């Protein structure tokens, strides 16, 4: 069933920034005062406690994102306190602050409190703030990985349920098996499109990137004469090629590849492998996962992660490399300056035989320049059939029964309604309500009348 379109679930309102909440526990008032000044000066919300028991009471009231505790305290030392935090609020990042950084002290804190870091007194202010930010970013990446895995599992379970019900749904009176298979295929593709848009929610410039890459990859694969199943596999790889970036920090997402520091570049190069590992458990996505995992390989053997060369690289990965880079060059992901379409095309052509497969580049140039495909032209001349024109409308022009020919996309690039849906009074009202709430008209592509 089609998900209802409402301003609430489609409007791309910017999330409100929430401060980082820190709890500092130490029996020395001057230490607490210094920590409080430091973190508040960086916009963080700070609470303090002079003992482990007081700290646990504050955690009961409201858990903190980060807990920083001194080691040497009466009644309950830092390791014992952080152990209780780990047991009851495992999501909080835990730091040990100590003036006695001996091995036994650190080992106790690691074993009991599972601390993220220990910091020696006196500390360096900038280093301590940076450690806190890095630890929170890592926690967010871990949370994203869990969410992605859970979403992928739900999608797999939904598809399995649809498969299990094929025979029942395909019984007389409920549609033919081919119709059910077509619905299953459509549901699968829609799920992938929604999944692929998760990364694009975080950055406006990335809106529509995965769909553009997937569409171009499918055209190139078709141009190369690949088997239909492989063409579909390449299309799916294009939709999902960025899912390994879901754990990226805000800073990493905003840094063009050409400007990345060595440690950032290392993390960036790991995103295809991360995506491949995520998708491999889903049997229907294993082919696409292989292409995604090799998208940063180079035709000349200088790529990552396995330094594959030439045709040893999966054809889907060779197509994906061209399509992803072509779009990324135009939206400022690879270089600080966004290139125009012709400039991006020139970069791809110049790198033919080095970064890219010349065979793929030739097909790419033919597709983006609109060069006629001889095989398609020959087929077209053999039989001229009526075709449906495509109309471009806004919400007020829609009529019941019109068929959506392209995904209906919000101004922020999110899918509101997948192609193939027929408009009824309810859906038209939803579109009109969205336009009214957003204050701008939508661009709706629908099927027009047949023409000779």
C-alpha positions in Angstrom: 0.0 0.0 0.0 1.2 3.5 -0.9 2.5 5.5 2.1 0.3 8.6 2.5 1.9 11.9 1.6 1.7 14.5 4.3 3.7 17.7 5.0 4.7 16.1 8.3 6.4 13.1 6.8 7.9 14.8 3.8 8.8 18.3 4.8 12.6 18.6 5.2 12.8 20.8 8.3 16.2 21.3 9.7 16.7 19.5 13.0 17.3 21.7 16.0 20.8 21.3 17.4 20.8 19.8 20.9 23.7 20.5 23.3 26.0 17.7 24.5 25.2 16.8 28.1 28.2 16.1 30.3 28.4 14.8 33.9 31.7 15.5 35.7 32.4 13.7 39.0 35.3 14.6 41.3 35.7 15.2 45.0 37.8 18.3 44.3 35.7 21.5 43.8 38.4 23.3 41.8 38.6 20.4 39.3 34.8 20.5 38.9 34.8 24.2 38.4 37.6 24.0 35.8 35.8 21.3 33.8 32.5 23.2 34.0 34.1 26.4 32.6 35.8 24.4 29.8 32.8 22.5 28.5 30.4 25.4 28.9 32.7 27.6 26.8 32.1 25.1 24.0 28.4 25.2 24.2 28.0 22.0 26.2 25.6 21.5 29.1 27.5 20.5 32.2 26.4 19.0 35.6 28.8 18.2 38.4 28.8 15.8 41.4 31.3 15.5 44.2 31.0 11.7 44.7 30.1 8.6 42.8 26.8 8.3 44.7 25.8 11.9 43.8 26.8 11.2 40.2 24.5 8.1 40.0 21.6 10.2 41.5 22.1 12.7 38.7 22.2 10.0 36.1 18.9 8.7 37.5 17.3 12.1 37.0 18.7 12.5 33.5 21.3 10.4 31.7 24.3 12.2 30.3 25.9 11.8 26.9 29.4 11.8 28.4 30.5 10.9 32.0 33.9 12.1 33.2 35.0 10.7 36.5 38.1 11.1 38.8 39.6 7.8 39.8 40.6 8.5 43.4 37.4 9.3 45.4 36.3 8.2 48.9 33.7 5.5 49.3 33.3 4.7 45.6 36.3 5.2 43.3 36.0 6.1 39.6 36.2 2.5 38.3 33.4 1.4 40.6 31.3 4.4 39.7 31.8 4.0 35.9 31.0 0.3 36.3 27.6 1.3 37.6 27.2 3.8 34.7 28.1 1.0 32.2 25.5 -1.4 33.8 22.6 1.1 33.9 23.4 3.6 31.1 25.6 1.8 28.6 25.0 4.3 25.9 26.9 7.0 27.8 30.5 7.6 26.8 32.8 7.1 29.8 36.1 8.9 30.5 38.5 8.4 33.5 40.3 11.4 34.9 43.3 10.5 37.0 46.5 11.9 38.4 47.8 8.4 39.0 48.0 6.8 35.5 49.5 3.5 36.7 48.8 0.3 34.9 46.7 -1.2 37.7 44.4 1.9 37.9 43.8 2.0 34.2 43.2 -1.8 34.0 40.6 -1.6 36.8 38.8 1.2 35.0 38.9 -0.6 31.6 37.7 -3.9 33.1 35.0 -2.5 35.3 33.9 0.7 33.6 34.8 -0.1 30.0 36.0 3.5 29.6 36.6 5.1 26.2 39.7 7.0 27.2 41.7 7.9 30.3 42.9 11.5 30.7 45.9 12.4 32.9 45.8 15.4 35.2 46.6 18.1 34.4 44.9 17.8 31.1 45.1 19.8 27.9 41.8 21.7 27.4 41.8 21.5 23.6 42.7 17.8 23.6 40.0 16.9 26.2 37.3 18.7 24.2 38.4 17.0 21.0 38.4 13.6 22.7 34.9 14.1 23.8 33.7 15.1 20.3 35.5 12.2 18.7 34.0 9.7 21.1 30.5 11.0 20.5 31.0 10.9 16.7 32.1 7.3 17.0 29.1 6.5 19.2 26.9 8.1 16.5 28.5 6.0 13.8 28.0 2.9 15.8 24.3 3.8 16.3 23.9 4.4 12.5 25.4 1.0 11.8 22.9 -0.7 14.1 20.0 1.3 12.6 21.1 0.4 9.0 21.5 -3.2 9.8 18.1 -3.2 11.5 16.5 -1.5 8.5 18.1 -3.9 6.1 16.9 -6.8 8.1 13.3 -5.4 8.1 13.4 -5.0 4.4 14.7 -8.5 3.9 12.0 -9.9 6.1 9.3 -7.9 4.2 10.5 -9.3 0.9 10.7 -12.8 2.3 7.1 -12.5 3.5 6.0 -11.3 0.1 7.8 -14.3 -1.5 6.2 -16.7 1.0 2.8 -15.4 0.0 3.2 -15.5 -3.7 1.3 -18.7 -4.3 -1.6 -17.6 -2.1 -1.8 -14.1 -3.7 -1.4 -15.6 -7.1 -4.5 -17.8 -6.7 -7.5 -17.4 -9.0 -9.4 -14.2 -8.3 -6.4 -12.4 -6.8 -4.3 -11.8 -9.8 -1.9 -13.9 -11.8 1.5 -15.0 -10.6 3.2 -12.6 -13.1 1.2 -9.7 -11.7 2.2 -10.6 -8.2 5.9 -10.9 -9.2 5.6 -7.5 -10.8 4.2 -6.0 -7.6 7.0 -7.7 -5.6 9.6 -6.2 -7.9 8.1 -2.8 -7.6 8.0 -3.0 -3.8 11.6 -4.1 -3.8 12.8 -1.2 -5.9 10.7 1.3 -3.9 12.3 0.0 -0.7 15.8 0.4 -2.2 15.1 3.9 -3.3 13.9 4.9 0.2 16.9 3.2 1.8 19.3 4.9 -0.6 17.9 8.3 0.3 18.9 8.0 4.0 22.3 9.5 3.4 20.9 12.3 1.3 18.7 13.5 4.1 21.8 14.7 5.9 23.1 16.9 3.1 21.0 19.0 0.7 23.6 18.9 -2.1 23.4 15.1 -2.2 19.6 15.1 -2.8 18.9 12.8 -5.8 22.5 11.7 -6.2 21.9 8.0 -5.8 18.9 8.0 -8.2 20.9 9.9 -10.8 23.8 7.5 -10.5 21.5 4.5 -10.7 19.7 5.8 -13.8 22.9 6.6 -15.6 24.4 3.2 -14.7 21.3 1.4 -16.1 21.5 3.4 -19.3 25.2 2.6 -19.7 24.7 -1.1 -18.9 22.0 -1.3 -21.5 24.1 0.5 -24.0 26.9 -2.1 -23.4 24.4 -4.9 -24.2 24.6 -6.5 -20.8 22.0 -9.2 -19.8 18.8 -7.7 -18.3 19.5 -9.3 -14.9 22.9 -7.7 -14.8 21.5 -4.3 -15.9 19.1 -4.5 -13.0 22.0 -5.5 -10.7 23.9 -2.4 -11.8 20.9 -0.2 -11.2 20.5 -1.5 -7.7 24.2 -1.0 -7.0 23.8 2.6 -8.1 20.9 3.1 -5.7 22.9 1.7 -2.7 26.5 2.7 -3.5 26.6 5.3 -0.7 25.1 3.4 2.2 28.6 2.8 3.6 28.7 6.6 4.3 25.8 6.5 6.7 28.3 6.4 9.6 30.3 9.4 8.4 30.7 12.4 10.7 29.3 15.7 9.7 32.8 17.0 9.1 33.7 14.1 6.8 30.5 14.5 4.8 31.4 18.2 4.3 35.0 17.6 3.2 35.7 17.2 -0.5 37.8 14.1 -1.2 40.6 16.3 -2.6 40.9 18.2 0.7 40.7 15.2 3.1 43.4 14.5 5.6 45.1 11.1 5.6 42.9 9.7 8.4 39.7 11.1 6.7 40.8 9.6 3.3 41.3 6.2 5.0 37.8 6.3 6.4 36.4 7.4 3.1 38.1 4.6 1.2 36.5 2.1 3.7 32.9 3.0 2.9 32.5 0.6 -0.1 33.7 -2.3 2.0 31.4 -1.3 4.8 28.5 -1.2 2.4 29.4 -4.6 0.9 29.6 -6.2 4.4 26.2 -4.7 5.2 24.4 -5.9 2.1 26.1 -9.4 1.6 23.7 -11.2 4.1 20.8 -10.3 1.7 21.0 -13.0 -1.1 19.2 -10.9 -3.7 21.7 -8.0 -3.2 25.0 -10.0 -3.3 25.8 -9.2 -6.9 25.2 -5.5 -6.3 27.1 -5.6 -3.1 30.2 -6.9 -5.0 30.0 -4.0 -7.4 29.6 -1.5 -4.6 32.6 -3.0 -2.7 34.9 -2.5 -5.7 33.7 1.0 -6.8 37.0 2.7 -5.8 39.2 0.2 -7.7 41.0 1.7 -10.7 41.3 0.3 -14.2 45.1 0.8 -14.0 45.4 -1.2 -10.7 45.9 1.8 -8.4 42.6 1.7 -6.6 41.2 0.3 -3.3 40.8 -1.9 -1.4 42.4 -4.8 -3.5 44.3 -2.9 -6.3 42.4 -4.9 -8.9 43.3 -4.2 -12.6 41.3 -4.1 -15.8 38.7 -6.7 -16.4 39.4 -8.3 -13.0 37.2 -5.6 -11.6 33.5 -6.4 -11.8 31.8 -4.7 -14.8 29.2 -3.3 -12.4 32.0 -1.6 -10.3 33.6 -0.2 -13.5 30.2 1.3 -14.5 29.5 2.6 -11.0 32.9 4.3 -10.8 32.2 6.4 -13.9 28.6 7.3 -12.9 29.3 8.1 -9.3 32.3 10.3 -10.1 30.5 12.1 -12.9 27.7 13.2 -10.5 30.0 13.8 -7.5 32.2 16.1 -9.6 29.1 18.2 -10.3 27.9 18.4 -6.7 31.3 19.2 -5.0 32.0 15.8 -3.3 35.3 15.1 -5.0 36.7 18.6 -5.4 36.1 22.0 -3.7 34.6 23.5 -6.8 31.5 22.0 -8.4 32.1 21.3 -12.1 29.7 22.0 -14.9 28.3 19.0 -16.8 30.8 19.4 -19.7 33.7 19.8 -17.3 32.8 16.7 -15.4 32.5 14.7 -18.7 35.9 15.9 -19.7 37.4 14.7 -16.5 35.9 11.2 -17.1 37.2 11.1 -20.6 40.7 12.3 -19.6 40.9 9.5 -17.1 39.9 6.8 -19.5 42.4 3.9 -19.3 43.6 5.1 -15.9 40.8 5.4 -13.4 38.1 4.2 -15.8 37.5 1.3 -18.3 37.7 2.8 -21.8 34.9 0.5 -22.9 32.6 1.9 -20.2 33.7 5.5 -20.9 32.8 5.2 -24.6 29.3 4.1 -23.7 29.1 6.8 -21.0 30.0 9.5 -23.6 27.4 8.1 -26.0 24.7 8.2 -23.3 25.4 11.7 -22.0 25.7 13.2 -25.4 22.6 11.5 -26.7 24.3 9.6 -29.5 21.9 7.2 -31.2 22.2 3.5 -30.4 22.3 1.7 -33.8 20.6 -1.4 -32.4 17.8 0.6 -30.8 17.4 2.7 -34.0 17.1 -0.5 -36.1 14.4 -1.9 -33.8 12.5 1.4 -33.9 12.3 1.5 -37.7 11.0 -2.1 -37.8 7.7 -1.2 -36.2 6.3 2.2 -35.4 3.9 2.0 -32.4 1.8 4.6 -30.7 3.5 6.0 -27.6 2.4 7.8 -24.5 3.6 11.4 -24.1 4.7 12.6 -20.7 3.0 15.6 -19.1 4.6 17.9 -16.5 2.1 19.2 -14.1 1.6 20.7 -10.6 -0.8 19.6 -8.0 -3.7 21.7 -9.2 -3.6 20.2 -12.7 -3.8 16.6 -11.5 -6.9 14.5 -12.3 -8.1 11.1 -11.0 -6.7 8.2 -13.0 -3.5 9.9 -14.1 -0.4 7.6 -13.8 2.8 8.9 -12.2 5.6 8.2 -14.7 8.5 9.2 -12.5 9.0 9.2 -8.7 7.4 12.2 -7.1 10.3 14.0 -5.4 10.1 16.6 -2.6 12.1 19.9 -3.0 14.7 18.4 -0.6 15.1 15.3 -2.9 13.1 12.7 -0.9 10.7 10.2 -2.5 7.1 11.2 -1.7 5.5 8.7 -4.1 7.0 6.1 -6.4 6.3 6.0 -10.1 3.5 3.8 -11.4 0.9 5.0 -8.9 -2.5 6.1 -10.1 -3.8 9.3 -8.6 -7.1 9.2 -6.8 -8.9 12.0 -4.9 -7.0 11.2 -1.7 -3.5 11.4 -3.2 -4.3 14.6 -5.1 -5.5 16.1 -1.9 -2.2 15.0 -0.2 -0.2 16.7 -3.0 -2.2 19.9 -2.7 -1.8 20.0 1.1 1.9 19.5 0.8 2.2 22.3 -1.8 0.2 24.6 0.5 2.3 23.8 3.5 5.6 24.1 1.7 4.6 27.2 -0.2 5.9 25.9 -3.6 4.4 23.8 -6.4 5.7 20.2 -7.0 6.8 18.9 -10.4 4.6 15.9 -11.2 5.3 13.7 -14.3 2.3 11.8 -15.5 1.3 9.7 -18.5 -0.3 11.7 -21.3 -2.5 10.5 -24.2 -1.2 8.2 -26.9 0.3 9.7 -30.0 1.1 8.1 -33.3 
